[in-house]
């Protein structure tokens, strides 16, 4: 995208309030005319005074135009600021909406810090562009354009001096922009790198502190900042040189205006008032050129930021509703995978020819080595990814033909990482069903065995839990995640390592809560800990993206295949009696761990 295309698009975003934007632009033109009239009137006042003529009518007109210009400029400044603020928040909201619809792989590749910076810096850059263009730059540009014929009509020789200054400014800006374009792109890339690093480190501050990484991370950050400065210094040098050369050109212009004006006045070809008018023209032109030059510098420096912002906005979501997608009818929970395959781009990893079905209310466990495709399989059920071939159906409906929102409304997920927001406990549970009443939230918490610990917190359900639930224990976080899923009351449930890394007492509480959650729902359990899957109706054993075994716990152990080896290596024994806990469903040999 060229610079012209980039900023044409940026200004095009004002079409949402086109009428106001047009009126502000027209007002800017009127203000430019008023500003240009003032030097002319100034010169006529001087001539009138020097000739002993009555100057008060001209002074009155000058005062009236000046007052009008002040009032008009104030109104334009206020309205332009309000318009720019409204549009900034609107595009920020649009970019945020786009970001949260993009796949997890996009966020993983770029990092949340860089994405947040792209939204923030991009919307700020657009705000500055709109505000500056409507409030100042359009007036400056129109003023320069009108100044040329006005000056020529007074004296073409003096006008040439002013034209020379304008050409000098233009040429200098073009040269410096060309010299710094590559360097400015590099500067922006380093800026996003630094921002991404900051977000990465702050998001893992506990690891940084626990592993004594403070010094190492600070040194790494300083190294990145050193690279940023190394890229930025040459760019800054060129812009500094531009400022010096422009100031020199302005000084020379003023000297020439006085010198040539004095010569022409001595010949009787120019009046003192006209010389004064041209001096005022020169000052006005220098001010406008400096203003536009600064604007051009900011435009050039901000171009990479806006490119990154528009790249985010233009990023296509890989999973979208089909044109004729319809809402998924309230399902009973019958799920079938029909020869489903998915391969990650540029890799040999994925899942291949996955075929199984789950009846309503049935529990299906997916087990296998790390990287075997368990999470990928169930991400396909949620349409977080789209299969390359095959299809997935719920109650006979191909999920590719239903709306994403209706599909995901019918699936509740409890992740290994609870995924909590820096909000109150009630707000976190209410994520499951935003319209839920306080009584329904409390009931979900009771079923999740979370109510008691919630009441012990300051403000109870109003307690703000910190970023990612930092103020809670691991078990408390998981119970809130379960309460959220209970409140959602979806017919299909996914448990992704929902009980891992917990102490025995907490795990027992969470398993009881999961029992309440699973009742009457089609449940998929992803597990490395085989103790969580023994009582599943079906166990699917995955390896290298394929289902290599399937059956019940007892039948798979008897087959002495991969599952049996996993059981043996884990030290588990086949259940010999009906377990009290329907999720655990097996005993652990003493001394086997």
C-alpha positions as semicolon CSV with decimal commas, in nm:
position;residue;x (nm);y (nm);z (nm)
1;X;0,000;0,000;0,000
2;X;0,150;0,331;-0,110
3;X;0,161;0,636;0,116
4;X;-0,116;0,804;-0,086
5;X;-0,339;0,494;-0,070
6;X;-0,270;0,456;0,302
7;X;-0,375;0,808;0,393
8;X;-0,662;0,814;0,146
9;X;-0,799;0,514;0,330
10;X;-0,734;0,677;0,666
11;X;-0,923;0,992;0,568
12;X;-1,194;0,777;0,411
13;X;-1,282;0,651;0,759
14;X;-1,436;0,993;0,822
15;X;-1,718;0,915;0,578
16;X;-1,917;0,775;0,872
17;X;-1,969;1,143;0,964
18;X;-1,931;1,281;0,615
19;X;-2,157;1,585;0,654
20;X;-1,969;1,721;0,954
21;X;-1,631;1,642;0,795
22;X;-1,728;1,833;0,477
23;X;-1,849;2,134;0,676
24;X;-1,524;2,139;0,874
25;X;-1,325;2,121;0,552
26;X;-1,522;2,410;0,399
27;X;-1,478;2,608;0,719
28;X;-1,104;2,550;0,697
29;X;-1,104;2,698;0,347
30;X;-1,291;3,008;0,470
31;X;-1,044;3,048;0,756
32;X;-0,755;3,025;0,508
33;X;-0,907;3,307;0,301
34;X;-0,948;3,522;0,613
35;X;-0,586;3,458;0,717
36;X;-0,467;3,552;0,369
37;X;-0,672;3,873;0,368
38;X;-0,510;4,002;0,685
39;X;-0,162;4,072;0,534
40;X;-0,328;4,251;0,238
41;X;-0,532;4,470;0,472
42;X;-0,222;4,528;0,686
43;X;-0,037;4,662;0,383
44;X;-0,328;4,887;0,282
45;X;-0,344;5,034;0,634
46;X;0,027;5,117;0,617
47;X;-0,014;5,279;0,273
48;X;-0,314;5,479;0,390
49;X;-0,129;5,602;0,697
50;X;0,180;5,691;0,495
51;X;-0,034;5,893;0,251
52;X;-0,235;6,062;0,524
53;X;-0,558;5,893;0,411
54;X;-0,839;5,765;0,636
55;X;-0,736;5,412;0,743
56;X;-1,023;5,341;0,984
57;X;-1,255;5,165;0,734
58;X;-0,972;4,925;0,646
59;X;-0,880;4,883;1,012
60;X;-1,246;4,807;1,091
61;X;-1,267;4,545;0,817
62;X;-0,937;4,396;0,934
63;X;-1,067;4,377;1,293
64;X;-1,396;4,220;1,184
65;X;-1,223;3,956;0,974
66;X;-0,976;3,885;1,254
67;X;-1,256;3,837;1,508
68;X;-1,446;3,615;1,265
69;X;-1,132;3,410;1,207
70;X;-1,080;3,362;1,582
71;X;-1,439;3,250;1,641
72;X;-1,442;3,023;1,334
73;X;-1,107;2,866;1,428
74;X;-1,234;2,797;1,780
75;X;-1,552;2,631;1,656
76;X;-1,360;2,422;1,401
77;X;-1,104;2,319;1,664
78;X;-1,373;2,201;1,908
79;X;-1,584;2,017;1,650
80;X;-1,279;1,859;1,485
81;X;-1,154;1,734;1,823
82;X;-1,490;1,580;1,905
83;X;-1,517;1,418;1,564
84;X;-1,163;1,278;1,586
85;X;-1,227;1,139;1,937
86;X;-1,550;0,969;1,826
87;X;-1,390;0,814;1,522
88;X;-1,085;0,698;1,719
89;X;-1,303;0,508;1,964
90;X;-1,507;0,366;1,675
91;X;-1,206;0,232;1,485
92;X;-1,053;0,106;1,809
93;X;-1,372;-0,090;1,878
94;X;-1,370;-0,227;1,522
95;X;-1,007;-0,334;1,551
96;X;-1,075;-0,495;1,890
97;X;-1,369;-0,684;1,743
98;X;-1,152;-0,803;1,456
99;X;-0,870;-0,908;1,690
100;X;-1,089;-1,126;1,910
101;X;-1,234;-1,307;1,607
102;X;-0,893;-1,404;1,474
103;X;-0,763;-1,757;1,540
104;X;-0,547;-1,840;1,838
105;X;-0,257;-1,908;1,600
106;X;-0,259;-1,541;1,495
107;X;-0,235;-1,425;1,856
108;X;0,032;-1,684;1,934
109;X;0,245;-1,573;1,638
110;X;0,230;-1,200;1,706
111;X;0,187;-1,184;2,082
112;X;-0,081;-0,999;2,276
113;X;0,151;-0,706;2,352
114;X;0,214;-0,635;1,984
115;X;-0,155;-0,666;1,898
116;X;-0,257;-0,430;2,177
117;X;0,010;-0,185;2,060
118;X;-0,110;-0,208;1,700
119;X;-0,464;-0,117;1,808
120;X;-0,355;0,159;2,046
121;X;-0,088;0,320;1,829
122;X;-0,291;0,281;1,512
123;X;-0,603;0,446;1,655
124;X;-0,389;0,721;1,811
125;X;-0,222;0,781;1,474
126;X;-0,558;0,809;1,301
127;X;-0,683;1,048;1,570
128;X;-0,385;1,275;1,523
129;X;-0,423;1,265;1,143
130;X;-0,791;1,355;1,148
131;X;-0,756;1,624;1,411
132;X;-0,455;1,784;1,250
133;X;-0,595;1,767;0,896
134;X;-0,933;1,918;0,983
135;X;-0,814;2,174;1,235
136;X;-0,489;2,300;1,081
137;X;-0,342;2,130;0,775
138;X;-0,625;2,182;0,528
139;X;-0,630;2,551;0,619
140;X;-0,253;2,567;0,575
141;X;-0,260;2,395;0,237
142;X;-0,542;2,612;0,103
143;X;-0,367;2,920;0,238
144;X;-0,050;2,837;0,045
145;X;-0,242;2,762;-0,274
146;X;-0,432;3,094;-0,254
147;X;-0,126;3,291;-0,150
148;X;0,051;3,231;-0,480
149;X;-0,200;3,405;-0,714
150;X;-0,260;3,678;-0,453
151;X;0,112;3,753;-0,434
152;X;0,149;3,741;-0,813
153;X;-0,134;3,990;-0,853
154;X;0,058;4,234;-0,629
155;X;0,407;4,183;-0,777
156;X;0,526;3,876;-0,965
157;X;0,893;3,935;-0,877
158;X;0,829;3,928;-0,506
159;X;0,595;3,631;-0,559
160;X;0,884;3,437;-0,718
161;X;1,082;3,466;-0,394
162;X;0,794;3,311;-0,201
163;X;0,748;3,043;-0,466
164;X;1,118;2,960;-0,439
165;X;1,076;2,904;-0,065
166;X;0,782;2,670;-0,124
167;X;0,979;2,471;-0,385
168;X;1,276;2,448;-0,148
169;X;1,062;2,309;0,133
170;X;0,900;2,058;-0,102
171;X;1,228;1,931;-0,247
172;X;1,391;1,898;0,095
173;X;1,097;1,698;0,228
174;X;1,097;1,462;-0,071
175;X;1,472;1,397;-0,036
176;X;1,455;1,326;0,336
177;X;1,148;1,103;0,302
178;X;1,327;0,892;0,044
179;X;1,637;0,872;0,258
180;X;1,449;0,763;0,570
181;X;1,171;0,540;0,437
182;X;1,349;0,207;0,490
183;X;1,492;0,318;0,822
184;X;1,151;0,428;0,952
185;X;1,001;0,089;0,867
186;X;1,282;-0,077;1,063
187;X;1,223;0,158;1,358
188;X;0,854;0,060;1,373
189;X;0,938;-0,310;1,359
190;X;1,176;-0,270;1,653
191;X;0,911;-0,072;1,842
192;X;0,661;-0,355;1,802
193;X;0,930;-0,603;1,902
194;X;0,995;-0,411;2,223
195;X;0,623;-0,384;2,295
196;X;0,572;-0,755;2,236
197;X;0,864;-0,837;2,464
198;X;0,725;-0,618;2,741
199;X;0,386;-0,789;2,717
200;X;0,549;-1,132;2,716
201;X;0,761;-1,061;3,024
202;X;0,486;-0,890;3,224
203;X;0,247;-1,172;3,141
204;X;0,497;-1,417;3,290
205;X;0,631;-1,203;3,574
206;X;0,595;-1,492;3,822
207;X;0,827;-1,708;3,610
208;X;1,072;-1,420;3,572
209;X;1,089;-1,373;3,947
210;X;1,090;-1,744;4,037
211;X;1,373;-1,827;3,797
212;X;1,574;-1,517;3,891
213;X;1,541;-1,384;3,537
214;X;1,521;-1,018;3,639
215;X;1,871;-0,925;3,528
216;X;1,857;-1,138;3,213
217;X;1,525;-0,994;3,100
218;X;1,635;-0,636;3,172
219;X;1,955;-0,695;2,973
220;X;1,759;-0,845;2,685
221;X;1,523;-0,548;2,686
222;X;1,813;-0,305;2,688
223;X;1,963;-0,492;2,396
224;X;1,641;-0,458;2,198
225;X;1,621;-0,090;2,286
226;X;1,979;-0,050;2,169
227;X;1,879;-0,197;1,833
228;X;1,584;0,041;1,822
229;X;1,810;0,340;1,884
230;X;2,063;0,219;1,627
231;X;1,784;0,215;1,367
232;X;1,637;0,543;1,487
233;X;1,948;0,762;1,503
234;X;2,006;0,787;1,123
235;X;1,639;0,875;1,075
236;X;1,654;1,141;1,345
237;X;1,971;1,284;1,189
238;X;1,800;1,332;0,854
239;X;1,495;1,498;1,011
240;X;1,720;1,724;1,217
241;X;1,909;1,823;0,903
242;X;1,578;1,896;0,731
243;X;1,476;2,134;1,010
244;X;1,806;2,323;0,988
245;X;1,793;2,357;0,608
246;X;1,430;2,472;0,617
247;X;1,509;2,734;0,878
248;X;1,802;2,854;0,667
249;X;1,577;2,878;0,360
250;X;1,321;3,077;0,560
251;X;1,585;3,322;0,683
252;X;1,723;3,373;0,332
253;X;1,370;3,431;0,203
254;X;1,302;3,705;0,459
255;X;1,630;3,877;0,371
256;X;1,547;3,861;-0,001
257;X;1,197;4,000;0,057
258;X;1,339;4,304;0,236
259;X;1,630;4,347;-0,007
260;X;1,430;4,313;-0,330
261;X;1,143;4,513;-0,178
262;X;1,382;4,797;-0,090
263;X;1,520;4,803;-0,447
264;X;1,171;4,804;-0,602
265;X;1,051;5,071;-0,358
266;X;1,348;5,292;-0,444
267;X;1,240;5,270;-0,808
268;X;0,884;5,359;-0,720
269;X;0,762;5,016;-0,836
270;X;0,643;4,899;-0,492
271;X;0,487;5,085;-0,203
272;X;0,590;5,055;0,160
273;X;0,254;4,898;0,238
274;X;0,309;4,631;-0,029
275;X;0,653;4,555;0,113
276;X;0,491;4,515;0,456
277;X;0,226;4,290;0,300
278;X;0,493;4,071;0,141
279;X;0,680;4,048;0,470
280;X;0,356;3,932;0,628
281;X;0,306;3,693;0,336
282;X;0,653;3,554;0,393
283;X;0,588;3,504;0,764
284;X;0,253;3,343;0,689
285;X;0,407;3,118;0,424
286;X;0,696;3,015;0,648
287;X;0,452;2,930;0,928
288;X;0,228;2,729;0,694
289;X;0,522;2,549;0,533
290;X;0,667;2,461;0,873
291;X;0,327;2,336;0,975
292;X;0,285;2,124;0,663
293;X;0,643;2,002;0,679
294;X;0,591;1,885;1,037
295;X;0,270;1,718;0,924
296;X;0,453;1,540;0,641
297;X;0,721;1,422;0,885
298;X;0,456;1,281;1,118
299;X;0,276;1,120;0,826
300;X;0,594;0,952;0,709
301;X;0,690;0,838;1,057
302;X;0,340;0,711;1,130
303;X;0,293;0,523;0,803
304;X;0,435;0,189;0,931
305;X;0,208;0,211;1,235
306;X;-0,101;0,266;1,022
307;X;0,005;-0,014;0,787
308;X;0,025;-0,251;1,083
309;X;-0,313;-0,130;1,208
310;X;-0,482;-0,180;0,871
311;X;-0,311;-0,519;0,832
312;X;-0,480;-0,623;1,157
313;X;-0,816;-0,486;1,046
314;X;-0,782;-0,658;0,706
315;X;-0,675;-0,993;0,852
316;X;-0,931;-1,249;0,747
317;X;-1,077;-1,480;1,008
318;X;-1,014;-1,837;0,894
319;X;-1,346;-1,952;1,038
320;X;-1,653;-1,756;0,929
321;X;-2,021;-1,830;0,890
322;X;-2,128;-1,971;0,557
323;X;-2,349;-1,732;0,356
324;X;-2,653;-1,954;0,418
325;X;-2,561;-2,055;0,775
326;X;-2,852;-2,111;1,009
327;X;-2,867;-2,133;1,389
328;X;-2,813;-2,479;1,532
329;X;-3,146;-2,612;1,667
330;X;-3,133;-2,694;2,038
331;X;-2,930;-3,014;2,022
332;X;-2,968;-3,330;2,226
333;X;-2,592;-3,381;2,207
334;X;-2,535;-3,655;1,949
335;X;-2,192;-3,588;1,798
336;X;-2,023;-3,767;1,507
337;X;-1,682;-3,719;1,344
338;X;-1,686;-3,852;0,988
339;X;-1,336;-3,910;0,849
340;X;-1,215;-3,571;0,970
341;X;-0,862;-3,461;0,878
342;X;-0,674;-3,141;0,951
343;X;-0,307;-3,061;0,889
344;X;-0,129;-2,759;1,034
345;X;0,015;-2,541;0,755
346;X;0,372;-2,623;0,653
347;X;0,394;-2,919;0,893
348;X;0,314;-3,287;0,904
349;X;0,123;-3,248;1,229
350;X;-0,251;-3,263;1,263
351;X;-0,527;-3,522;1,288
352;X;-0,614;-3,770;1,018
353;X;-0,922;-3,978;0,931
354;X;-1,084;-3,926;1,272
355;X;-1,407;-4,124;1,291
356;X;-1,621;-4,179;1,601
357;X;-1,960;-4,090;1,744
358;X;-2,095;-3,998;2,085
359;X;-2,455;-4,055;2,185
360;X;-2,642;-3,794;2,393
361;X;-2,528;-3,807;2,754
362;X;-2,228;-4,027;2,673
363;X;-1,876;-3,960;2,799
364;X;-1,589;-3,995;2,551
365;X;-1,230;-3,970;2,673
366;X;-0,937;-3,880;2,446
367;X;-0,599;-3,996;2,565
368;X;-0,258;-4,025;2,411
369;X;0,096;-3,891;2,423
370;X;0,160;-3,517;2,417
371;X;0,105;-3,384;2,066
372;X;-0,109;-3,678;1,959
373;X;-0,397;-3,454;1,846
374;X;-0,644;-3,458;2,137
375;X;-0,687;-3,083;2,173
376;X;-0,684;-3,035;1,795
377;X;-0,968;-3,287;1,758
378;X;-1,193;-3,102;1,999
379;X;-1,095;-2,760;1,865
380;X;-1,245;-2,882;1,538
381;X;-1,570;-2,958;1,722
382;X;-1,583;-2,594;1,839
383;X;-1,485;-2,475;1,490
384;X;-1,178;-2,303;1,623
385;X;-1,024;-2,472;1,321
386;X;-1,182;-2,598;1,001
387;X;-1,115;-2,954;0,880
388;X;-0,938;-3,004;0,549
389;X;-1,169;-3,297;0,476
390;X;-1,453;-3,486;0,637
391;X;-1,726;-3,335;0,847
392;X;-1,855;-3,310;1,203
393;X;-2,225;-3,334;1,273
394;X;-2,436;-3,259;1,581
395;X;-2,779;-3,421;1,580
396;X;-2,740;-3,467;1,205
397;X;-2,645;-3,104;1,136
398;X;-2,307;-3,040;0,971
399;X;-2,147;-2,780;1,198
400;X;-2,001;-2,605;0,892
401;X;-2,356;-2,508;0,793
402;X;-2,462;-2,353;1,125
403;X;-2,368;-2,017;1,273
404;X;-2,060;-2,005;1,490
405;X;-2,242;-1,829;1,772
406;X;-2,521;-2,087;1,791
407;X;-2,269;-2,374;1,779
408;X;-2,050;-2,238;2,057
409;X;-2,353;-2,152;2,269
410;X;-2,424;-2,525;2,288
411;X;-2,073;-2,620;2,404
412;X;-1,929;-2,552;2,749
413;X;-1,555;-2,585;2,807
414;X;-1,349;-2,617;3,122
415;X;-0,983;-2,566;3,038
416;X;-0,671;-2,662;3,229
417;X;-0,605;-2,289;3,253
418;X;-0,928;-2,151;3,397
419;X;-0,913;-1,841;3,177
420;X;-1,043;-1,578;3,416
421;X;-1,078;-1,204;3,369
422;X;-0,959;-0,926;3,599
423;X;-1,316;-0,869;3,710
424;X;-1,538;-0,966;4,001
425;X;-1,620;-1,327;4,080
426;X;-1,982;-1,272;3,976
427;X;-1,877;-1,120;3,643
428;X;-1,646;-1,414;3,572
429;X;-1,920;-1,669;3,639
430;X;-2,173;-1,462;3,442
431;X;-1,954;-1,505;3,131
432;X;-2,131;-1,842;3,099
433;X;-2,469;-1,671;3,058
434;X;-2,469;-1,289;3,063
435;X;-2,840;-1,258;3,137
436;X;-2,822;-1,483;3,445
437;X;-2,962;-1,356;3,774
438;X;-2,762;-1,332;4,095
439;X;-2,955;-1,631;4,231
440;X;-2,860;-1,842;3,928
441;X;-2,496;-1,742;3,968
442;X;-2,504;-1,844;4,334
443;X;-2,666;-2,179;4,248
444;X;-2,394;-2,249;3,988
445;X;-2,128;-2,165;4,246
446;X;-2,288;-2,402;4,500
447;X;-2,292;-2,687;4,248
448;X;-1,927;-2,610;4,165
449;X;-1,842;-2,621;4,538
450;X;-1,723;-2,261;4,513
451;X;-1,987;-2,082;4,720
452;X;-1,814;-2,127;5,056
453;X;-1,475;-1,991;4,952
454;X;-1,644;-1,704;4,766
455;X;-1,823;-1,591;5,083
456;X;-1,487;-1,583;5,265
457;X;-1,350;-1,329;5,015
458;X;-1,380;-0,954;5,080
459;X;-1,704;-0,839;4,912
460;X;-1,794;-1,202;4,834
461;X;-1,919;-1,230;4,477
462;X;-1,804;-0,871;4,417
463;X;-1,440;-0,958;4,490
464;X;-1,212;-0,863;4,197
465;X;-0,981;-1,158;4,139
466;X;-0,690;-0,990;3,958
467;X;-0,538;-1,062;3,620
468;X;-0,600;-1,426;3,521
469;X;-0,735;-1,485;3,872
470;X;-0,403;-1,410;4,041
471;X;-0,573;-1,351;4,379
472;X;-0,713;-1,706;4,385
473;X;-0,562;-2,049;4,437
474;X;-0,549;-2,298;4,151
475;X;-0,842;-2,494;4,288
476;X;-1,049;-2,180;4,338
477;X;-0,985;-2,073;3,981
478;X;-1,093;-2,413;3,849
479;X;-1,413;-2,411;4,055
480;X;-1,506;-2,071;3,912
481;X;-1,446;-2,210;3,563
482;X;-1,674;-2,503;3,645
483;X;-1,939;-2,268;3,786
484;X;-1,921;-2,072;3,462
485;X;-1,978;-2,390;3,261
486;X;-2,265;-2,499;3,490
487;X;-2,432;-2,162;3,441
488;X;-2,401;-2,194;3,065
489;X;-2,601;-2,519;3,083
490;X;-2,490;-2,640;2,740
491;X;-2,573;-2,995;2,622
492;X;-2,213;-3,062;2,514
493;X;-1,923;-3,038;2,755
494;X;-1,546;-3,039;2,699
495;X;-1,311;-3,098;2,992
496;X;-0,954;-3,017;2,891
497;X;-0,725;-3,141;3,172
498;X;-0,966;-2,976;3,415
499;X;-0,825;-3,149;3,725
500;X;-0,453;-3,154;3,657
501;X;-0,190;-3,020;3,895
502;X;-0,417;-3,004;4,199
503;X;-0,377;-3,144;4,549
504;X;-0,583;-3,451;4,638
505;X;-0,842;-3,270;4,852
506;X;-0,899;-2,995;4,595
507;X;-0,910;-3,247;4,314
508;X;-1,177;-3,444;4,498
509;X;-1,391;-3,129;4,535
510;X;-1,347;-3,043;4,170
511;X;-1,432;-3,396;4,062
512;X;-1,756;-3,379;4,258
513;X;-1,830;-3,048;4,090
514;X;-1,754;-3,199;3,752
515;X;-1,992;-3,485;3,833
516;X;-2,270;-3,232;3,877
517;X;-2,167;-3,063;3,554
518;X;-2,146;-3,382;3,347
519;X;-2,484;-3,519;3,444
520;X;-2,705;-3,552;3,135
521;X;-2,448;-3,395;2,902
522;X;-2,242;-3,536;2,617
523;X;-1,894;-3,502;2,761
524;X;-1,550;-3,510;2,604
525;X;-1,256;-3,546;2,838
526;X;-0,900;-3,470;2,733
527;X;-0,662;-3,629;2,981
528;X;-0,306;-3,731;3,040
529;X;-0,393;-3,859;3,386
530;X;-0,569;-4,184;3,315
531;X;-0,744;-4,176;3,651
532;X;-0,986;-3,922;3,507
533;X;-1,108;-4,142;3,221
534;X;-1,157;-4,492;3,363
535;X;-1,536;-4,473;3,370
536;X;-1,579;-4,313;3,029
537;X;-1,824;-4,486;2,799
538;X;-1,560;-4,477;2,526
539;X;-1,187;-4,413;2,533
540;X;-1,016;-4,303;2,214
541;X;-0,639;-4,349;2,208
542;X;-0,464;-4,110;1,971
543;X;-0,108;-4,126;1,844
544;X;0,045;-3,905;1,575
545;X;-0,296;-3,762;1,494
546;X;-0,476;-4,094;1,441
547;X;-0,708;-4,305;1,653
548;X;-0,504;-4,619;1,712
549;X;-0,725;-4,782;1,976
550;X;-1,077;-4,746;2,107
551;X;-1,286;-4,917;2,373
552;X;-1,354;-4,922;2,746
553;X;-1,089;-4,905;3,015
554;X;-1,096;-5,280;3,077
555;X;-1,095;-5,382;2,712
556;X;-0,808;-5,150;2,624
557;X;-0,595;-5,269;2,913
558;X;-0,665;-5,629;2,810
559;X;-0,553;-5,552;2,452
560;X;-0,202;-5,473;2,584
561;X;-0,151;-5,194;2,332
562;X;-0,051;-4,828;2,370
563;X;-0,319;-4,760;2,630
564;X;-0,210;-5,058;2,839
565;X;0,150;-4,934;2,828
566;X;0,037;-4,588;2,939
567;X;-0,152;-4,744;3,228
568;X;0,148;-4,953;3,329
569;X;0,388;-4,660;3,310
570;X;0,148;-4,452;3,519
571;X;0,129;-4,720;3,786
572;X;-0,250;-4,758;3,764
573;X;-0,443;-5,082;3,798
574;X;-0,768;-5,188;3,639
575;X;-1,062;-5,104;3,869
576;X;-1,174;-5,413;4,057
577;X;-1,495;-5,264;4,199
578;X;-1,739;-4,994;4,114
579;X;-1,573;-4,670;4,211
580;X;-1,745;-4,415;4,429
581;X;-1,624;-4,132;4,211
582;X;-1,757;-4,186;3,857
583;X;-1,483;-3,968;3,709
584;X;-1,186;-4,128;3,886
585;X;-1,315;-4,483;3,858
586;X;-0,986;-4,661;3,946
587;X;-0,745;-4,730;4,227
588;X;-0,379;-4,651;4,253
589;X;-0,141;-4,920;4,371
590;X;0,038;-4,824;4,685
591;X;0,398;-4,741;4,626
592;X;0,354;-4,740;4,252
593;X;0,451;-4,375;4,220
